Every structure is written in C-alpha cells, then in structure tokens.
C-alpha cells in the first residue's frame, strides 16, 4: 500500500508534505494505521463485525487480522462472502 510516509520516503512527495492520516489527521499514515489503528478504520471494522454479532480486539498486524478472520467456520456460501469482506473494506 502506497501511504504518504512511503511516497515521501521514496521521493514522490516532497519533504513538506504532511504525513498525517487522511482520515483522522492525528497519526502518521502507515499501512497498519490506515487499515486498523485509525479511529475511522476501527469504526468501519467494528460496525461490520457488529452486523455479524461479533466483537473483536485490535490485532497487531494486518496479517494477524487475516489469520483471525480466516479462523471462522461458516456454511459454504457465507464463507465465500466472509473471506471477501476484509479485502473489499481495505480496497475501499
């Protein structure tokens, strides 16, 4: 994921460009922040999981999120939908 921090580090953005998250403006825009730690991202994940009747804790990595997500067992159709949800959220 090409975050502002990454783009500035490789010289695509100049050093005067703010590295703050575009959603909360409080933290640096890193991959883990934008996808999990940002209060905006937290609300998206929490509301989605609430629709499924689930509660969660914030995991330390995006990889950890995927491992946790794939640990659920549902019926075949629901499993296909369930597996697509994190990818759709992150893409959005």
WOGI-V191691 format. One record per helix or strand of 2 or more residues. SS is the DSSP state (@ for helix, = for strand). FROM is the first residue (numbers start at 1). TO is the last residue. If there is no record, write none. Layout:
# WOGI-V191691
SS,FROM,TO + SS,FROM,TO
This chain:
# WOGI-V191691
@,4,9 + @,31,37 + @,39,51 + @,62,70 + @,76,91
